[in-house]
């Protein structure tokens, strides 16, 4: 029982780390896109 709970906590922790890295990557990509595109001066 305890091993299953520990395994589940490990899986959830790993998923949280992956989700955080994906979000950081997307945020950085959006920032670079904003910084490198020409401003819309209409």
Backbone as CSV, one residue per row, in Angstrom:
resi,resn,N_x,N_y,N_z,CA_x,CA_y,CA_z,C_x,C_y,C_z
1,UNK,0.829,-1.199,0.000,0.000,0.000,0.000,0.867,1.253,0.000
2,UNK,1.856,1.277,0.903,2.727,2.449,1.011,3.569,2.620,-0.248
3,UNK,3.992,1.510,-0.846,4.789,1.587,-2.076,3.958,2.154,-3.216
4,UNK,2.700,1.770,-3.298,1.827,2.287,-4.349,1.626,3.791,-4.181
5,UNK,1.425,4.226,-2.945,1.238,5.642,-2.672,2.503,6.426,-3.007
6,UNK,3.646,5.890,-2.633,4.919,6.538,-2.937,5.146,6.608,-4.442
7,UNK,4.807,5.552,-5.152,4.923,5.524,-6.609,4.012,6.579,-7.240
8,UNK,2.786,6.677,-6.748,1.843,7.657,-7.262,2.334,9.081,-7.015
9,UNK,2.872,9.338,-5.834,3.423,10.660,-5.520,4.601,10.972,-6.442
10,UNK,5.429,10.009,-6.736,6.546,10.202,-7.651,6.084,10.533,-9.062
11,UNK,5.072,9.840,-9.530,4.529,10.095,-10.867,3.929,11.500,-10.941
12,UNK,3.162,11.884,-9.926,2.557,13.212,-9.905,3.645,14.287,-9.837
13,UNK,4.683,14.063,-9.058,5.786,15.015,-8.967,6.510,15.163,-10.293
14,UNK,6.760,14.058,-10.957,7.428,14.109,-12.259,6.557,14.828,-13.281
15,UNK,5.264,14.599,-13.256,4.353,15.280,-14.185,4.343,16.780,-13.911
16,UNK,4.422,17.167,-12.648,4.446,18.594,-12.301,5.719,19.253,-12.812
17,UNK,6.841,18.566,-12.695,8.109,19.110,-13.181,8.067,19.271,-14.702
18,UNK,7.563,18.272,-15.395,7.466,18.338,-16.856,6.534,19.466,-17.271
19,UNK,5.399,19.598,-16.599,4.445,20.662,-16.935,5.076,22.031,-16.705
20,UNK,5.848,22.189,-15.641,6.503,23.460,-15.356,7.533,23.793,-16.425
21,UNK,8.280,22.779,-16.871,9.284,23.014,-17.919,8.621,23.378,-19.245
22,UNK,7.523,22.724,-19.580,6.806,23.021,-20.821,6.260,24.441,-20.780
23,UNK,5.691,24.840,-19.653,5.149,26.191,-19.526,6.262,27.222,-19.632
24,UNK,7.394,26.965,-18.994,8.517,27.901,-19.073,9.024,28.007,-20.504
25,UNK,9.082,26.903,-21.209,9.522,26.908,-22.600,8.561,27.708,-23.471
26,UNK,7.274,27.501,-23.267,6.279,28.245,-24.041,6.337,29.732,-23.736
27,UNK,6.505,30.083,-22.467,6.609,31.492,-22.085,7.830,32.138,-22.717
28,UNK,8.956,31.429,-22.712,10.178,31.978,-23.298,10.026,32.135,-24.815
29,UNK,9.404,31.155,-25.462,9.178,31.240,-26.903,8.287,32.437,-27.237
30,UNK,7.249,32.656,-26.450,6.353,33.794,-26.680,7.091,35.111,-26.474
31,UNK,7.950,35.170,-25.480,8.724,36.380,-25.221,9.673,36.662,-26.376
32,UNK,10.367,35.634,-26.873,11.267,35.830,-28.018,10.485,36.244,-29.255
33,UNK,9.318,35.680,-29.441,8.496,36.050,-30.599,8.108,37.522,-30.514
34,UNK,7.713,37.948,-29.330,7.329,39.349,-29.146,8.524,40.274,-29.346
35,UNK,9.696,39.843,-28.884,10.882,40.700,-28.952,11.460,40.786,-30.359
36,UNK,11.211,39.768,-31.175,11.873,39.734,-32.491,10.943,40.058,-33.650
37,UNK,9.673,40.282,-33.392,8.768,40.650,-34.473,8.678,42.172,-34.568
38,UNK,8.442,42.627,-35.763,8.332,44.069,-35.975,7.049,44.596,-35.319
39,UNK,7.122,45.757,-34.748,5.897,46.296,-34.117,4.867,46.671,-35.175
40,UNK,3.638,46.550,-34.828,2.542,46.892,-35.733,2.217,48.367,-35.540
41,UNK,2.677,49.210,-36.466,2.538,50.664,-36.307,1.437,51.241,-37.193
42,UNK,0.336,50.546,-37.300,-0.766,51.035,-38.126,-1.535,52.114,-37.432
